[in-house]
Amino acid sequence: MRELAKLEQSMGYRFSNQELLRQALTHRSYLNEHPEVALGHNERLEFLGDAVLEIIVTEHLFNTFPEQPEGELTDWRASLVNAKMLASIAQGLEVEENLYLSRGEEKDANSKARQYILANAMEAIIGAMYLDGGIEATKTFVHAFVISHLDNILENHLYLDPKSRFQEKAQEATGITPHYRVISESGPDHEKIFEVGLYLEEELVAVGNGSSKQEAQVAAAAQGLANKGWK
């Protein structure tokens, strides 16, 4: 059995029932290869953790910003609990090294699928922590590792998606509204890849790729923010 003390130390929480933590780290694919393992996979814990995380973050935002309209609070919450943020937190805690994955999933390390596996595991850990230690212990963890990112998100307008952020920055800096053009399409119809250019007037600022035009535009905008040095 894998030793999880180092992970618990990095999270600042010791489980009374360590099997809950082990289950939170168990991906469905692992059980397909190891049917002898008595633990279930982490999807039910993920379901619970998603709800617990959302209520803790919602309560904090509601109490901390009494004058803020619902729409903005919703955007701020989404920026704290989205898959990219949760996957990043999981990586910082070295959750990835402790996941129980199939051999196939283990090889697929730097993919979008791995990001979702990490985000789901983070939600499952929060669900497991809630069952093990209750709401107050879970609040302490969520405040330390999730809500702690809020100041940076607000300061740098990271609650806006990359397209909105690039448009806001471009209009501030240049007075120009950016636009996007499809440069190329490749692959079969069911697996198309779009290459999209981001332009300020006729200046090509960045290029992005994605499985939809929208995804490629978001990738181009994120690259454009980096190319321009705009946070």
C-alpha positions in Angstrom: 0.0 0.0 0.0 1.2 3.5 -0.9 2.4 5.7 1.9 0.2 8.9 2.0 1.7 10.7 5.0 3.7 13.1 2.8 0.5 14.1 0.9 -1.3 14.6 4.2 1.5 16.8 5.4 1.4 19.0 2.3 -2.4 19.3 2.7 -2.1 20.1 6.4 -4.7 17.5 7.3 -4.3 14.0 8.7 -7.1 11.6 7.9 -8.6 9.5 10.7 -9.8 7.1 8.0 -7.1 7.0 5.5 -9.1 4.7 3.2 -11.3 7.7 2.4 -8.2 9.5 1.1 -7.1 6.4 -0.8 -10.5 6.2 -2.4 -10.4 9.9 -3.4 -7.2 9.2 -5.3 -8.5 6.1 -7.1 -9.5 6.6 -10.7 -12.1 4.4 -12.3 -9.5 3.1 -14.8 -7.3 1.6 -12.0 -10.1 -0.6 -10.8 -10.6 -1.9 -14.3 -7.1 -3.3 -14.1 -7.3 -4.2 -10.4 -10.7 -5.8 -9.8 -9.4 -7.3 -6.6 -9.1 -3.9 -4.9 -12.0 -3.5 -2.4 -12.1 0.3 -2.6 -14.5 2.1 -4.9 -13.4 4.8 -7.4 -13.5 8.4 -6.5 -16.6 9.6 -8.5 -19.1 9.7 -5.6 -16.6 11.6 -3.4 -16.0 14.0 -6.3 -19.8 14.6 -6.5 -19.8 15.4 -2.8 -16.7 17.5 -2.8 -17.9 19.6 -5.7 -20.9 20.6 -3.6 -18.9 21.2 -0.4 -16.3 23.3 -2.2 -19.0 25.4 -3.9 -20.8 26.1 -0.6 -17.6 27.1 1.2 -16.5 29.4 -1.6 -20.0 30.8 -2.0 -20.4 31.5 1.7 -17.0 33.3 1.8 -17.8 35.5 -1.2 -21.3 36.3 0.1 -20.0 37.3 3.5 -16.9 39.1 2.4 -18.4 41.2 -0.4 -21.9 42.3 0.7 -22.2 45.0 -1.9 -21.1 42.9 -4.9 -23.8 41.8 -7.4 -24.6 38.2 -7.9 -23.2 38.1 -11.5 -19.7 39.1 -10.4 -19.7 36.8 -7.4 -20.6 34.0 -9.8 -17.7 34.8 -12.1 -15.3 35.0 -9.1 -16.5 31.7 -7.8 -16.1 30.1 -11.2 -12.5 31.3 -11.4 -11.7 29.6 -8.0 -13.4 26.2 -8.6 -12.8 25.6 -12.3 -10.8 22.5 -13.5 -7.7 24.5 -14.4 -7.4 26.0 -10.9 -8.1 22.8 -9.1 -5.7 20.9 -11.3 -3.0 23.5 -10.5 -3.7 23.2 -6.8 -3.5 19.4 -7.0 -0.1 19.6 -8.8 1.2 21.9 -6.1 0.2 19.4 -3.4 1.8 16.6 -5.5 -1.6 14.8 -5.7 -0.6 13.5 -9.2 2.2 11.3 -7.8 -0.3 9.6 -5.5 -3.1 8.9 -8.0 -4.2 5.3 -8.6 -4.4 5.1 -12.4 -4.4 2.4 -15.1 -1.1 1.9 -17.0 -2.7 3.7 -20.0 -3.8 6.7 -18.0 -0.4 6.9 -16.2 1.3 7.4 -19.6 -1.0 10.2 -20.6 0.6 12.7 -18.3 0.4 16.2 -19.9 -2.9 16.0 -21.6 -6.2 17.9 -21.0 -7.6 14.6 -19.8 -5.0 14.5 -17.0 -6.0 18.0 -16.0 -9.6 16.9 -15.5 -8.5 13.8 -13.6 -6.5 16.0 -11.2 -9.4 18.5 -10.8 -11.8 15.6 -10.1 -9.4 14.1 -7.6 -9.1 17.5 -5.8 -12.9 17.6 -5.5 -12.9 14.0 -4.3 -10.3 14.8 -1.6 -12.4 17.7 -0.4 -15.4 15.3 -0.2 -13.3 12.8 1.7 -12.1 15.4 4.1 -15.6 16.6 4.7 -16.7 13.0 5.6 -13.6 12.5 7.7 -13.3 15.8 9.6 -16.5 17.8 9.0 -17.1 21.2 7.6 -14.7 23.2 9.7 -11.7 21.1 8.9 -12.7 21.3 5.2 -13.1 25.1 5.4 -9.6 25.5 6.8 -8.2 23.5 3.8 -10.3 25.3 1.2 -9.4 28.7 2.6 -5.7 27.8 2.7 -5.4 26.3 -0.8 -8.3 27.6 -2.9 -9.7 30.9 -1.5 -6.1 32.1 -1.0 -5.9 32.6 -4.8 -8.8 35.2 -4.8 -6.7 38.3 -4.3 -4.5 37.5 -7.3 -7.6 36.7 -9.4 -9.3 40.0 -8.6 -6.1 42.1 -8.9 -5.3 40.7 -12.4 -8.9 40.3 -13.6 -8.4 36.6 -14.0 -12.1 35.9 -13.4 -12.5 37.1 -17.0 -12.0 34.5 -19.7 -8.8 35.1 -21.9 -10.9 36.6 -24.8 -12.5 39.1 -22.5 -9.2 39.9 -20.8 -7.4 40.4 -24.1 -10.2 42.6 -25.4 -10.2 44.7 -22.2 -6.4 45.1 -22.3 -6.2 45.8 -26.0 -8.8 48.6 -25.8 -7.1 50.1 -22.8 -3.6 50.0 -24.4 -4.4 50.6 -28.1 -8.1 51.6 -28.5 -8.4 48.7 -31.0 -11.0 45.9 -30.7 -9.3 42.5 -31.5 -10.7 40.1 -34.0 -10.1 36.5 -34.9 -9.7 34.7 -38.2 -9.5 30.9 -39.0 -6.1 30.3 -40.5 -6.5 26.6 -41.2 -8.6 23.5 -40.5 -7.1 20.0 -40.4 -8.2 16.5 -39.6 -11.4 14.5 -40.2 -14.8 16.0 -39.5 -15.1 14.2 -36.1 -11.6 15.3 -35.0 -11.1 18.7 -36.6 -8.3 21.0 -35.4 -8.8 24.7 -36.0 -5.9 27.1 -36.1 -7.1 30.7 -35.4 -5.2 34.0 -35.6 -5.8 36.8 -33.1 -5.4 40.2 -34.8 -5.2 43.9 -33.8 -6.3 45.5 -37.1 -3.8 43.7 -39.5 -1.2 42.8 -36.9 -1.2 39.0 -36.1 -0.7 39.0 -32.3 -1.0 35.2 -31.6 -2.1 31.9 -33.0 -4.2 29.3 -31.1 -5.3 25.7 -31.8 -8.3 23.8 -30.6 -10.9 21.2 -31.4 -13.5 24.0 -32.0 -13.2 27.6 -33.2 -14.1 28.9 -29.8 -11.4 26.8 -28.1 -8.8 28.0 -30.6 -9.8 31.6 -30.0 -9.4 31.2 -26.3 -6.0 29.6 -26.8 -5.0 32.5 -29.1 -6.2 35.1 -26.6 -4.2 33.4 -23.8 -1.1 33.4 -26.0 -1.8 37.0 -27.0 -1.9 38.1 -23.4 1.5 36.4 -22.9 3.0 37.8 -26.1 2.0 41.3 -25.1 3.0 40.9 -21.5 -0.5 41.7 -20.3 -1.7 39.9 -17.2 
